[in-house]
Amino acid sequence: CIAAKPRRVIRRMLVLVFNPDQNVKEAVVNAYIRLYVKPISGKKCGPETVAKNLMNMTYGSTIGEIMSLRELIKLLIEKEHVSPRAIKVLLDMVVDKPDGIQPHELNAATMVLSMVASSDHTLVSQNLGLLVHAGFTGDVELAKNTCILLQQGAPAKKQDQQEFTRIEETHRLVSTLTDKLLSEFDTPAVDWVGFANEAVKALFALCEVPDNIMRELLNKLLLKTFPPKQGDLLDNMDDAAPAPNPLAGLHMYRLLSMLGQTALSTLVHLDTRVLDQLKHRSAVRAQIEENKRENKLKRKGSSLNKSLNESGVDAAEEELGLQGATADDAEAEHVRQVLEREIVTGQGYLARFVPLLKQICSCPQLFPCHRIQNAAVLALCKFMLVSSSLCEDCIQLLFTLLEKSTDEKTRCNIMILLHDLIIRFPNLLVNWTNKIYARLSDDAVKVRQTTIRVLTNLILNDMIKVKGNISELACCLEDEDPKIRSLTKLFFTELSKKSNAIYNVMADIISHLSDPETGRSQDQFQSIMKYLFEFIDKDKQAESLVEKLCHRFRATRSDRQWHDLSFCLSLLSYNEKSIKKLLDNIVCYHDKLADEEVYSNFTAIVEKARKNIKNDDLLNDFETKLRFCHDKGGGDATAGTDEILSQMKDLIIKPPQPAAKQTRTRGRRKKVSSSEEEEESEEASLEPPPPPRTRPGKRKPAPVSSEESDDGLELPTIQHSTESSADSEDFEITLPKKGGRNTKKPPTAQKASRKGKSSATGRRTRRS
């Protein structure tokens, strides 16, 4: 029943086991239970049938499907749908190798066992001898899967790692594994590199001193690759790269692959397992010291001493806490210094291979085989991951290879390892991001796909800045490859989940893509903008973009840029504030409205706004001004600007008139008849305008009566006297009286105001 079902369709559901929605994950697990565990009327299958069904799921699976299947089996074990009897059936199949079993069945059973062991590492530790005996007596593929299974013997949890006992160099596993590697080193047409990579990982995961084992193994591999020398080959290698044997191209390729994996496994081993062990030992020592202090304090007997001791214990605990944090930092710094100076640089046993790797990478004509070049580049990148000084020394060579290498696979591998280099040494590669973005225009589709995946991961994890080159990613929305278009849309969808992320880069994207020098057609530009503007869904973002785009009209150099900017404005949603911003900034684009396409985009804005805005007067006013600019703005767009603005001064520039400032009278105002008001207005109209007021110097404000209300003004009011002639410039100064009218102090009286109070008062009395 299961075999009849199309496997590819069923496997597409596997990836859903990583779905964050718990309901989706449960539905997927239940579906596979019905298919492989209880396929007949809900009755559970026997252990042999369950084991067989799990093995069938591995046939023809990709790496992603294998990872999903590993998670699925873990969930099935937690729900007890994979019984210990089914696991025993798989183990017996691998160890006993019954008659008639095929090699692909042994490989499938070993793969399923490795997935089970990822949940229970004791499966490996309890059967280590049996697995070593059975796993390395078959083909290379079985040995590779056995190494993957053995790696699960190292516990993943930190509390279990402290109780885990690593094997010595004399263990049977070490000799059996190294013999298998050496015996298959000369055999072509096998996946020796894949087997070697997993073997190195297994040795570093299980052995106590893996670096000594790898040193001896590399010595033996060098004997097969280069002419033998006296003594230790690694010690006798000089800085000049040895001349390889022309017949040893296969050996060279496999040796370089082993070097790269050794460097990477050493980094992981020191940075995780050794560092955790050092921290654990430091914590144990601190705990022992704390226990000694507590026991010493408990032996003291008086109550006074007890109270003092309690405070002493607290101080000791605080001191130990600080010492523990300092110790952790010291252990981490020690590991960092070892990685920096003693592995791939200095006197490290891998450091003497660096000149060989550099020569192969910098002189590809000496090694025309693409496989050797690719292996050398991969090894050099993995060496650079270990030491920042080596990374800084070789980074220029790496980007030169990324740009000029003719091998598509080499460029893809460099791009993948650049991702790891940026994460490990972000400050060293911050100035090289432009080179990474440049690969988005690579001729090879695989390189462009790899670049998009790498940039997506780095940008979404905030490892590189999104500004500056984001427009090159936006161009991939119109790539000829559908996979690239899909990956780019996925990137912008994930980026939009970060607040204001797309809004912050929208102006840069528009500015770059609207430049005619980029070579993008207008149709491509409009297609890209239609997709990106779907993520601008907030009114404040739209209002700000309206103002930015309006100001960009002044920096345009061609009609194409006018068309692109006006098209972007037509894609926004509008409210009253947005329309008002268009009105306020009409001087930025009024001369472009003579163009028919620009004018049609703005009229489209008005039509779209009528659906959301009820203020018809505002829209009618905007439409009238647009029509006026369109009719009067013919000819050269830069000519006649002053003339058009002067004609539009009543339509475009219409600032609100400030309200006449009324001075409040101090005290009650005297009622005057309408005839007196008319006479005063006629006399005021005959008077010449007052001279411009000059700001007086700092002076002492005049005293104000308790009944007066100055409304925040300290200076008295200045008015022309109605009794004086039209040509007179004298001012009348009167003190405010009850029911009287206030007048301002003349400028000529400033000196008098600085004199004493009595003289000023007497002068005001005489004038009155």
MARDO-60848 format. One record per residue (C-alpha): z negated, x, y negated; residue number from 1. Coordinates in pm, whole numbers. Example, Ala and Ser with C-alpha at 12.3 -4.5 7.8 and 13.67 -1.06 7.14 Angstrom:
2
((-780,1230,450),1) ((-714,1367,106),2) 
END
This chain:
768
((0,0,0),1) ((-92,282,-239),2) ((207,495,-148),3) ((439,209,-237),4) ((314,196,-594),5) ((493,410,-853),6) ((261,704,-903),7) ((381,793,-1247),8) ((293,451,-1384),9) ((-54,462,-1229),10) ((-120,812,-1363),11) ((-51,704,-1718),12) ((-385,524,-1714),13) ((-575,844,-1633),14) ((-592,961,-1994),15) ((-781,642,-2085),16) ((-1095,776,-1914),17) ((-1151,975,-2237),18) ((-1124,664,-2454),19) ((-1430,630,-2682),20) ((-1439,256,-2619),21) ((-1677,204,-2329),22) ((-1510,-121,-2226),23) ((-1172,52,-2190),24) ((-1325,332,-1986),25) ((-1499,86,-1755),26) ((-1177,-110,-1706),27) ((-988,208,-1608),28) ((-1256,316,-1360),29) ((-1263,-29,-1202),30) ((-885,-29,-1173),31) ((-885,299,-979),32) ((-1168,175,-761),33) ((-954,-123,-663),34) ((-655,104,-600),35) ((-813,396,-412),36) ((-1164,300,-298),37) ((-1152,-74,-224),38) ((-781,-159,-194),39) ((-810,-431,76),40) ((-995,-751,-23),41) ((-1271,-555,-196),42) ((-1380,-386,128),43) ((-1473,-21,87),44) ((-1251,230,267),45) ((-1384,487,510),46) ((-1464,842,395),47) ((-1141,980,547),48) ((-931,723,361),49) ((-1111,788,31),50) ((-1062,1164,70),51) ((-695,1114,152),52) ((-641,888,-150),53) ((-804,1138,-385),54) ((-583,1415,-249),55) ((-272,1201,-305),56) ((-359,1167,-673),57) ((-325,1545,-722),58) ((31,1576,-598),59) ((272,1654,-881),60) ((5,1618,-1150),61) ((25,1795,-1483),62) ((-258,1995,-1640),63) ((-357,1699,-1858),64) ((-360,1465,-1559),65) ((-574,1711,-1361),66) ((-830,1715,-1644),67) ((-832,1335,-1657),68) ((-866,1315,-1279),69) ((-1164,1552,-1296),70) ((-1338,1318,-1539),71) ((-1250,1014,-1324),72) ((-1398,1170,-1007),73) ((-1712,1258,-1203),74) ((-1750,891,-1303),75) ((-1682,776,-947),76) ((-1955,1007,-815),77) ((-2201,874,-1074),78) ((-2127,519,-955),79) ((-2162,638,-591),80) ((-1808,535,-499),81) ((-1739,883,-358),82) ((-1991,924,-80),83) ((-2128,1256,55),84) ((-1941,1184,379),85) ((-1609,1183,194),86) ((-1700,1518,34),87) ((-1792,1652,382),88) ((-1448,1549,508),89) ((-1282,1749,229),90) ((-1500,2055,292),91) ((-1433,2050,666),92) ((-1061,2025,597),93) ((-1069,2340,381),94) ((-1301,2545,604),95) ((-1188,2446,954),96) ((-815,2399,874),97) ((-738,2149,1152),98) ((-413,2174,1343),99) ((-113,2021,1171),100) ((-253,2037,821),101) ((4,2141,562),102) ((-49,2402,288),103) ((-9,2143,13),104) ((-283,1935,176),105) ((-519,2234,179),106) ((-445,2295,-189),107) ((-508,1929,-274),108) ((-838,1924,-83),109) ((-950,2243,-263),110) ((-861,2092,-602),111) ((-1059,1776,-530),112) ((-1357,1985,-417),113) ((-1347,2180,-745),114) ((-1358,1848,-934),115) ((-1658,1738,-727),116) ((-1833,2074,-779),117) ((-1804,2038,-1157),118) ((-2069,1766,-1123),119) ((-2275,1945,-855),120) ((-2261,2327,-867),121) ((-2477,2356,-552),122) ((-2172,2262,-346),123) ((-2038,2614,-411),124) ((-2362,2808,-388),125) ((-2454,2650,-53),126) ((-2111,2711,101),127) ((-2008,3034,-73),128) ((-1957,3236,244),129) ((-1745,2968,410),130) ((-1527,2923,103),131) ((-1469,3298,66),132) ((-1370,3329,430),133) ((-1133,3029,428),134) ((-995,3041,75),135) ((-839,3389,70),136) ((-668,3387,408),137) ((-380,3163,303),138) ((-113,3179,37),139) ((-158,3270,-330),140) ((-174,2907,-441),141) ((-468,2840,-209),142) ((-641,3156,-333),143) ((-589,3041,-693),144) ((-742,2697,-624),145) ((-1029,2864,-437),146) ((-1105,3076,-745),147) ((-1111,2759,-958),148) ((-1356,2610,-707),149) ((-1577,2921,-713),150) ((-1599,2911,-1093),151) ((-1787,2581,-1063),152) ((-2069,2767,-886),153) ((-2199,2886,-1223),154) ((-2413,2604,-1368),155) ((-2304,2458,-1699),156) ((-2649,2347,-1815),157) ((-2867,2609,-1983),158) ((-3181,2509,-1794),159) ((-2997,2566,-1466),160) ((-2848,2896,-1580),161) ((-3190,3061,-1596),162) ((-3249,2990,-1228),163) ((-2899,3096,-1121),164) ((-2875,3426,-934),165) ((-2559,3626,-980),166) ((-2402,3825,-700),167) ((-2398,4205,-678),168) ((-2096,4434,-672),169) ((-2136,4477,-298),170) ((-2098,4107,-219),171) ((-1823,4006,21),172) ((-1659,3793,-250),173) ((-1585,4098,-469),174) ((-1418,4301,-195),175) ((-1223,4006,-54),176) ((-1097,3898,-395),177) ((-992,4245,-510),178) ((-815,4312,-178),179) ((-620,3988,-213),180) ((-514,4082,-567),181) ((-397,4428,-462),182) ((-215,4308,-152),183) ((-15,4047,-344),184) ((53,4275,-643),185) ((383,4393,-494),186) ((497,4051,-372),187) ((757,3883,-594),188) ((825,3508,-618),189) ((455,3416,-621),190) ((229,3301,-903),191) ((29,3622,-905),192) ((-52,3600,-1276),193) ((-204,3253,-1240),194) ((-407,3370,-940),195) ((-521,3685,-1126),196) ((-634,3488,-1433),197) ((-850,3255,-1222),198) ((-982,3549,-1018),199) ((-1099,3730,-1333),200) ((-1272,3412,-1454),201) ((-1447,3374,-1117),202) ((-1569,3736,-1120),203) ((-1712,3703,-1472),204) ((-1874,3368,-1385),205) ((-2050,3481,-1066),206) ((-2100,3861,-1078),207) ((-2392,4049,-1227),208) ((-2187,4340,-1368),209) ((-1828,4218,-1394),210) ((-1710,4496,-1631),211) ((-1763,4766,-1366),212) ((-1567,4561,-1113),213) ((-1278,4512,-1357),214) ((-1273,4883,-1445),215) ((-1224,4979,-1080),216) ((-966,4706,-1028),217) ((-762,4817,-1331),218) ((-769,5176,-1202),219) ((-612,5064,-876),220) ((-349,4854,-1053),221) ((-257,5151,-1274),222) ((-194,5359,-964),223) ((68,5107,-860),224) ((228,5085,-1205),225) ((232,5444,-1337),226) ((260,5784,-1171),227) ((-84,5894,-1054),228) ((-289,6143,-1254),229) ((-587,6351,-1162),230) ((-924,6189,-1211),231) ((-984,5853,-1366),232) ((-660,5712,-1506),233) ((-837,5538,-1789),234) ((-1014,5855,-1893),235) ((-697,6064,-1881),236) ((-474,5827,-2078),237) ((-395,5980,-2416),238) ((-306,5792,-2730),239) ((65,5805,-2652),240) ((172,5526,-2422),241) ((272,5652,-2075),242) ((634,5616,-1974),243) ((658,5325,-1732),244) ((845,5346,-1404),245) ((1183,5168,-1445),246) ((1133,5009,-1102),247) ((788,4881,-1191),248) ((888,4606,-1435),249) ((712,4345,-1224),250) ((401,4565,-1205),251) ((404,4617,-1581),252) ((424,4245,-1648),253) ((137,4169,-1411),254) ((-79,4456,-1539),255) ((-42,4344,-1902),256) ((-135,3987,-1807),257) ((-447,4116,-1629),258) ((-545,4320,-1937),259) ((-527,4019,-2168),260) ((-733,3797,-1938),261) ((-993,4071,-1892),262) ((-1041,4104,-2269),263) ((-1071,3728,-2316),264) ((-1316,3686,-2025),265) ((-1527,3973,-2161),266) ((-1550,3796,-2497),267) ((-1658,3469,-2336),268) ((-1906,3647,-2108),269) ((-2080,3836,-2388),270) ((-2068,3563,-2650),271) ((-2207,3289,-2425),272) ((-2374,3396,-2101),273) ((-2518,3732,-2210),274) ((-2626,3600,-2550),275) ((-2799,3300,-2391),276) ((-2974,3529,-2146),277) ((-3094,3759,-2424),278) ((-3225,3462,-2621),279) ((-3404,3332,-2312),280) ((-3573,3667,-2254),281) ((-3677,3686,-2616),282) ((-3826,3337,-2595),283) ((-4016,3429,-2278),284) ((-4161,3740,-2444),285) ((-4266,3536,-2746),286) ((-4432,3279,-2520),287) ((-4623,3551,-2336),288) ((-4747,3697,-2665),289) ((-4855,3354,-2783),290) ((-5047,3291,-2461),291) ((-5228,3623,-2497),292) ((-5333,3535,-2850),293) ((-5461,3194,-2744),294) ((-5661,3338,-2453),295) ((-5814,3600,-2679),296) ((-5916,3340,-2935),297) ((-6067,3109,-2671),298) ((-6310,3377,-2557),299) ((-6493,3369,-2890),300) ((-6787,3132,-2884),301) ((-6940,3022,-3212),302) ((-6831,2702,-3381),303) ((-6757,2892,-3700),304) ((-6538,3129,-3511),305) ((-6370,2835,-3343),306) ((-6272,2682,-3676),307) ((-6152,3018,-3801),308) ((-5968,3076,-3478),309) ((-5790,2743,-3505),310) ((-5651,2842,-3842),311) ((-5564,3183,-3694),312) ((-5376,3017,-3407),313) ((-5177,2807,-3652),314) ((-5087,3115,-3852),315) ((-4991,3297,-3533),316) ((-4773,3006,-3424),317) ((-4598,3005,-3758),318) ((-4552,3382,-3739),319) ((-4413,3357,-3384),320) ((-4176,3083,-3494),321) ((-4036,3304,-3767),322) ((-4020,3597,-3529),323) ((-3832,3384,-3275),324) ((-3568,3287,-3530),325) ((-3538,3649,-3641),326) ((-3508,3761,-3281),327) ((-3224,3516,-3217),328) ((-3036,3652,-3516),329) ((-3097,4006,-3398),330) ((-2965,3931,-3049),331) ((-2653,3762,-3191),332) ((-2589,4058,-3422),333) ((-2629,4299,-3132),334) ((-2369,4112,-2925),335) ((-2134,4101,-3224),336) ((-2164,4476,-3273),337) ((-2090,4538,-2904),338) ((-1777,4323,-2925),339) ((-1672,4490,-3247),340) ((-1713,4854,-3140),341) ((-1743,4897,-2764),342) ((-1482,4678,-2588),343) ((-1132,4713,-2737),344) ((-1218,4977,-2998),345) ((-1410,5303,-2988),346) ((-1489,5423,-2634),347) ((-1441,5086,-2464),348) ((-1257,5090,-2131),349) ((-996,4848,-2274),350) ((-950,5042,-2600),351) ((-717,5298,-2439),352) ((-461,5031,-2363),353) ((-420,4936,-2730),354) ((-156,5207,-2808),355) ((50,5088,-2510),356) ((39,4728,-2629),357) ((133,4824,-2985),358) ((429,5032,-2868),359) ((570,4753,-2651),360) ((531,4497,-2932),361) ((671,4715,-3209),362) ((960,4863,-3005),363) ((1107,4579,-2800),364) ((1425,4781,-2739),365) ((1226,5010,-2507),366) ((1126,4712,-2294),367) ((1413,4462,-2306),368) ((1256,4233,-2047),369) ((1130,3917,-2220),370) ((850,3873,-1968),371) ((707,4217,-2047),372) ((729,4157,-2422),373) ((565,3817,-2385),374) ((282,3957,-2171),375) ((223,4243,-2418),376) ((207,4005,-2714),377) ((-38,3777,-2532),378) ((-256,4072,-2434),379) ((-257,4209,-2789),380) ((-358,3869,-2931),381) ((-644,3843,-2682),382) ((-756,4194,-2773),383) ((-754,4090,-3140),384) ((-985,3799,-3057),385) ((-1254,4046,-2952),386) ((-1269,4269,-3262),387) ((-1210,4180,-3626),388) ((-1117,4540,-3711),389) ((-840,4539,-3451),390) ((-731,4196,-3572),391) ((-702,4321,-3929),392) ((-509,4625,-3813),393) ((-251,4430,-3606),394) ((-213,4106,-3799),395) ((98,4224,-3986),396) ((267,4320,-3658),397) ((182,3981,-3510),398) ((340,3780,-3791),399) ((645,4006,-3786),400) ((690,3918,-3419),401) ((636,3550,-3499),402) ((917,3561,-3750),403) ((1168,3794,-3582),404) ((1117,3757,-3208),405) ((1424,3616,-3034),406) ((1221,3478,-2743),407) ((1119,3116,-2798),408) ((831,3141,-2551),409) ((688,3444,-2731),410) ((683,3261,-3063),411) ((511,2961,-2904),412) ((243,3180,-2744),413) ((178,3361,-3072),414) ((134,3029,-3249),415) ((-116,2908,-2987),416) ((-324,3226,-3010),417) ((-311,3218,-3392),418) ((-504,2894,-3362),419) ((-784,3080,-3182),420) ((-770,3372,-3425),421) ((-809,3142,-3727),422) ((-1111,2975,-3569),423) ((-1273,3309,-3484),424) ((-1182,3504,-3802),425) ((-1093,3244,-4068),426) ((-1136,3479,-4363),427) ((-893,3735,-4224),428) ((-609,3486,-4187),429) ((-660,3271,-4495),430) ((-372,3446,-4675),431) ((-130,3404,-4384),432) ((-117,3025,-4362),433) ((219,3013,-4541),434) ((371,3205,-4251),435) ((235,2947,-4009),436) ((377,2655,-4208),437) ((713,2834,-4215),438) ((746,2781,-3838),439) ((785,2408,-3904),440) ((1147,2489,-3988),441) ((1203,2703,-3678),442) ((1531,2655,-3496),443) ((1357,2597,-3161),444) ((1218,2249,-3099),445) ((935,2382,-2880),446) ((816,2613,-3159),447) ((812,2326,-3410),448) ((621,2105,-3169),449) ((365,2379,-3103),450) ((326,2446,-3476),451) ((257,2080,-3551),452) ((-5,2063,-3277),453) ((-175,2379,-3403),454) ((-175,2269,-3768),455) ((-300,1923,-3675),456) ((-597,2069,-3495),457) ((-679,2319,-3770),458) ((-645,2075,-4061),459) ((-838,1792,-3900),460) ((-1119,2035,-3814),461) ((-1123,2171,-4174),462) ((-1027,2523,-4069),463) ((-744,2552,-4322),464) ((-683,2375,-4652),465) ((-447,2082,-4649),466) ((-313,2135,-5000),467) ((-21,2354,-5094),468) ((203,2331,-4789),469) ((139,1975,-4674),470) ((482,1868,-4798),471) ((640,2079,-4523),472) ((449,1872,-4268),473) ((567,1555,-4439),474) ((927,1669,-4395),475) ((873,1657,-4019),476) ((866,1277,-4046),477) ((1246,1303,-4066),478) ((1290,1567,-3795),479) ((1575,1517,-3551),480) ((1340,1539,-3252),481) ((1156,1210,-3180),482) ((856,1392,-3032),483) ((806,1584,-3355),484) ((830,1265,-3560),485) ((570,1102,-3336),486) ((332,1399,-3362),487) ((366,1404,-3742),488) ((290,1033,-3772),489) ((-14,1083,-3552),490) ((-132,1363,-3782),491) ((-108,1155,-4100),492) ((-275,861,-3927),493) ((-572,1078,-3833),494) ((-576,1242,-4177),495) ((-590,899,-4345),496) ((-926,837,-4174),497) ((-1076,1097,-4405),498) ((-1163,951,-4742),499) ((-898,1015,-5011),500) ((-733,1288,-4800),501) ((-377,1158,-4832),502) ((-428,1045,-5192),503) ((-537,1398,-5289),504) ((-213,1552,-5158),505) ((29,1274,-5251),506) ((113,1419,-5592),507) ((192,1760,-5438),508) ((414,1601,-5173),509) ((610,1401,-5429),510) ((649,1699,-5661),511) ((781,1923,-5385),512) ((1009,1676,-5207),513) ((1163,1548,-5530),514) ((1274,1901,-5619),515) ((1650,1924,-5554),516) ((1609,2281,-5429),517) ((1430,2162,-5115),518) ((1756,2022,-4980),519) ((1616,1682,-4881),520) ((1848,1387,-4933),521) ((1737,1085,-5131),522) ((1738,868,-4820),523) ((1508,1109,-4640),524) ((1277,1121,-4941),525) ((1254,745,-4960),526) ((1188,712,-4587),527) ((903,967,-4605),528) ((749,802,-4911),529) ((764,455,-4758),530) ((554,577,-4466),531) ((302,775,-4672),532) ((245,509,-4939),533) ((120,273,-4669),534) ((-201,477,-4670),535) ((-260,419,-5046),536) ((-451,94,-5014),537) ((-717,123,-5286),538) ((-670,-4,-5640),539) ((-830,299,-5800),540) ((-600,532,-5610),541) ((-296,330,-5717),542) ((-406,327,-6082),543) ((-457,702,-6084),544) ((-122,767,-5917),545) ((53,548,-6176),546) ((-76,766,-6456),547) ((5,1092,-6274),548) ((359,985,-6190),549) ((425,868,-6545),550) ((328,1207,-6685),551) ((552,1382,-6432),552) ((856,1220,-6594),553) ((822,1465,-6881),554) ((862,1765,-6646),555) ((1172,1634,-6469),556) ((1496,1830,-6487),557) ((1752,1602,-6319),558) ((1844,1240,-6264),559) ((1745,1272,-5899),560) ((1384,1336,-5997),561) ((1387,1026,-6222),562) ((1507,817,-5932),563) ((1247,957,-5693),564) ((953,910,-5931),565) ((1052,556,-6025),566) ((1099,474,-5656),567) ((747,599,-5580),568) ((611,382,-5862),569) ((785,80,-5711),570) ((604,136,-5378),571) ((257,91,-5527),572) ((69,-235,-5547),573) ((-15,-342,-5902),574) ((-294,-520,-6085),575) ((-352,-569,-6457),576) ((-501,-222,-6501),577) ((-202,-58,-6336),578) ((44,-251,-6556),579) ((-155,-156,-6864),580) ((-133,210,-6762),581) ((243,175,-6734),582) ((247,24,-7083),583) ((20,293,-7227),584) ((241,569,-7086),585) ((579,414,-7165),586) ((652,699,-7406),587) ((668,930,-7101),588) ((964,754,-6943),589) ((1125,532,-7208),590) ((1425,762,-7242),591) ((1484,746,-6862),592) ((1517,367,-6862),593) ((1879,394,-6969),594) ((1954,495,-6610),595) ((2038,189,-6404),596) ((1849,298,-6091),597) ((1535,380,-6286),598) ((1555,51,-6472),599) ((1603,-145,-6148),600) ((1295,21,-5994),601) ((1084,-78,-6295),602) ((1213,-435,-6290),603) ((1119,-444,-5921),604) ((768,-345,-6025),605) ((752,-643,-6261),606) ((874,-883,-5993),607) ((622,-747,-5743),608) ((339,-769,-5998),609) ((411,-1136,-6074),610) ((291,-1222,-5724),611) ((-55,-1077,-5786),612) ((-109,-1097,-6164),613) ((-163,-1424,-6344),614) ((-140,-1274,-6693),615) ((218,-1371,-6774),616) ((189,-1253,-7134),617) ((118,-898,-7020),618) ((412,-896,-6780),619) ((647,-1057,-7031),620) ((548,-798,-7290),621) ((611,-516,-7041),622) ((945,-664,-6935),623) ((1054,-702,-7298),624) ((980,-340,-7373),625) ((1161,-226,-7059),626) ((1468,-426,-7159),627) ((1453,-292,-7514),628) ((1436,72,-7390),629) ((1717,8,-7146),630) ((1945,-141,-7412),631) ((1867,110,-7687),632) ((1826,426,-7477),633) ((2188,491,-7383),634) ((2349,832,-7397),635) ((2168,1155,-7344),636) ((1819,1100,-7212),637) ((1669,1370,-7434),638) ((1854,1272,-7754),639) ((1745,1002,-7994),640) ((1383,997,-7883),641) ((1244,983,-8235),642) ((1492,713,-8328),643) ((1402,499,-8029),644) ((1031,543,-8088),645) ((1069,442,-8450),646) ((1256,129,-8345),647) ((990,52,-8083),648) ((690,111,-8303),649) ((617,-259,-8315),650) ((684,-303,-7944),651) ((551,9,-7777),652) ((290,168,-7999),653) ((67,-108,-8112),654) ((-285,24,-8145),655) ((-554,-232,-8220),656) ((-638,-262,-8592),657) ((-995,-155,-8659),658) ((-1211,-430,-8796),659) ((-1305,-408,-9165),660) ((-1642,-251,-9199),661) ((-1881,-486,-9370),662) ((-2187,-348,-9540),663) ((-2482,-567,-9519),664) ((-2664,-636,-9847),665) ((-3020,-540,-9865),666) ((-3230,-846,-9922),667) ((-3094,-1191,-9974),668) ((-2749,-1235,-10107),669) ((-2684,-1434,-10424),670) ((-2465,-1734,-10378),671) ((-2154,-1723,-10593),672) ((-1911,-1995,-10657),673) ((-1557,-1988,-10526),674) ((-1419,-1949,-10879),675) ((-1631,-1636,-10934),676) ((-1507,-1494,-10604),677) ((-1148,-1556,-10704),678) ((-1204,-1382,-11039),679) ((-1363,-1083,-10869),680) ((-1078,-1055,-10620),681) ((-820,-1068,-10902),682) ((-1002,-793,-11091),683) ((-1031,-582,-10774),684) ((-662,-615,-10710),685) ((-581,-468,-11051),686) ((-803,-164,-10996),687) ((-647,156,-10864),688) ((-757,271,-10518),689) ((-1077,472,-10523),690) ((-1050,851,-10495),691) ((-1102,997,-10146),692) ((-1463,1035,-10061),693) ((-1591,1383,-9999),694) ((-1882,1429,-9765),695) ((-2181,1524,-9984),696) ((-2400,1807,-9891),697) ((-2732,1763,-9724),698) ((-2946,1557,-9949),699) ((-3266,1364,-9944),700) ((-3203,995,-9871),701) ((-3304,750,-10137),702) ((-3622,549,-10074),703) ((-3564,209,-9922),704) ((-3767,-97,-9992),705) ((-3966,-252,-9709),706) ((-3767,-575,-9749),707) ((-3429,-396,-9718),708) ((-3221,-377,-9399),709) ((-2994,-66,-9404),710) ((-2838,-125,-9058),711) ((-2858,245,-8969),712) ((-2706,371,-9301),713) ((-2913,608,-9512),714) ((-2678,642,-9808),715) ((-2660,375,-10081),716) ((-2337,181,-10130),717) ((-2076,313,-10376),718) ((-1866,59,-10568),719) ((-1650,58,-10878),720) ((-1801,-114,-11175),721) ((-1622,-442,-11256),722) ((-1700,-394,-11623),723) ((-1518,-63,-11653),724) ((-1151,-32,-11732),725) ((-885,26,-11470),726) ((-851,395,-11562),727) ((-1224,467,-11557),728) ((-1367,657,-11262),729) ((-1734,593,-11349),730) ((-1956,443,-11085),731) ((-2243,209,-11141),732) ((-2569,281,-10962),733) ((-2831,13,-10940),734) ((-3139,-12,-10736),735) ((-3144,-311,-10506),736) ((-3352,-597,-10634),737) ((-3463,-915,-10474),738) ((-3161,-1135,-10453),739) ((-2953,-867,-10625),740) ((-2632,-691,-10514),741) ((-2631,-338,-10371),742) ((-2403,-71,-10510),743) ((-2347,286,-10388),744) ((-2453,605,-10554),745) ((-2167,792,-10733),746) ((-2075,1146,-10635),747) ((-2156,1264,-10989),748) ((-2515,1168,-10940),749) ((-2575,1402,-10641),750) ((-2745,1664,-10856),751) ((-2969,1401,-11008),752) ((-3080,1291,-10665),753) ((-3204,1642,-10588),754) ((-3444,1636,-10888),755) ((-3789,1498,-10885),756) ((-3863,1142,-10803),757) ((-3996,1051,-11145),758) ((-3686,1169,-11336),759) ((-3449,995,-11097),760) ((-3647,674,-11128),761) ((-3648,691,-11506),762) ((-3272,751,-11522),763) ((-3202,457,-11296),764) ((-3423,239,-11517),765) ((-3240,342,-11837),766) ((-2894,285,-11680),767) ((-2997,-54,-11556),768) 
END
